[in-house]
Amino acid sequence: MRVTTRKTVINKKIKGTVKSTTKKTLEAITNSDAKSATEEYKKAQKALDKAAQKGLIKKNTAARKKSRLNKKIKELVTKK
């Protein structure tokens, strides 16, 4: 029981990091700020990879999310 609660706390922290970094990346994209979007994307990419490595999300899910974020950033950069 103690192990489960400890792992639950760790998993929630990692998932929260994933959600917050992707949200910050999307906010930077909607604000048309390419520089901060790329910086936040690097953080989101790291968080997604860690979550996939730990088994919280599947590796294809992480790859899909990274791909979609990167696509939006590329559209933002090429717009200007």
N, C-alpha and C positions, 0 to 999 in steps of 0.2 A: 504494500500500500504506500509506503514512504517513497519507494522508487518511482511509482507511478506519478505521484504528486510532484516529485522533483522533475521528472522528465516532461510532465505537462507544462510546468512553468517555463522550462527551457524551450519547448516547442512553441509556446505562445509568444515568447520573446522573438524567436527567429521569424515566425510568421508575421508578427507585427512589424518587424524590420522590413520584410519584403513588401508588405502593404504600404508602409509609409514612404519607402524609397520610390516605389512605382507611382504613388500618388504625387509626390514632389516632382517627379519627372514629367508626368502629364500636366501638372500645373505650369511648369516652365515652358512646355510646348504650347499650351493655350495662351500663355503670355508672350509668345513669339520671342523667347529669350534662348537663342541657340547655344550660347556658351554655358549657361547654367543647366540647360537641358542635357548637354553632353556630360557635364560633371555629375549630375544626378543619375544619368543613365549608367555611368560606370559603377556607382554605388549600388544601383538596383541590380545590375548584372552580377556583382559580387554576392549580393544577398540571395538572389535566385539560385546561383550556383551552389552556395552553401546549403540552402534549403533542399535542393535536389540531392546533394551529397549525403545529407543527414536522413533522407528518405521522407521528408515532410511533404514534398511534392515530387511528382515523377519527372524524370529528366526531360522528357518530351514536352511536358507542360512548361518547364522552365525555358526550354529552347523556344517554344511558341511565344511566350510572353516577351522574351528578349527580342525576338524577331519583330514582333508587332511594335514594340517601343522604338526599335532602331529604324523601322520603316517610317514612323511618324517623324522622327528626328531628321532623317534624310529629306523628307518632303519639306520640312521647315527650312532646312539649309538651302535646298535648291530653289525655294520660292524667292529668296532674296537675291 
